[in-house]
Amino acid sequence: MSKYFQGLGPTLGWTAKLSKACMDARVSQYDVTPAQTHVLLYLQQHGGQVLQNELADYLQVKPSTANGVLDRMVEKGLVCRSVSGSDARRRLIHLTEKGAEQQALLQRSFLDVEEAMVRGFSPEEREALLAFLNRVIQNLKEDSET
């Protein structure tokens, strides 16, 4: 039993809060906001190019909010915009070389934090923890559908 909390929900909440604080502290050294970090990671996962409305959906923000995030990223040289060849009303967002370099640094920071989270765990314990957490997620998803 945790010395901080006795229930699973509060323990998971505290874990999430601490891991986010550790990640935010590491990410802050790269002069990017959490939203910009999510954009860089999403672009990397999707081959370095996505539609702007797809990014807004992923970030779960209004198109105008996504536009503001992307404006600042363009100013920093992390991404660039272009018009979609198939529809001039649609904007493509591209990861720049600087953005890809920044994304790699961010990814390394995330892996470092993840390693700190499971320091002292055996490979089997790491796998078991991940399996249990995935099962918790699945249970909660199923519960929210009923």
Secondary structure, 3 states (H helix, E strand, C coil): CCCCCCCHHHHHHHHHHHHHHHHHHHHHHHCCCHHHHHHHHHHHHCCCEEEHHHHHHHHCCCHHHHHHHHHHHHHCCCEEEEEECCEEEEEEEEECHHHHHHHHHHHHHHHHHHHHHCCCCCHHHHHHHHHHHHHHHHHHHHHHHC
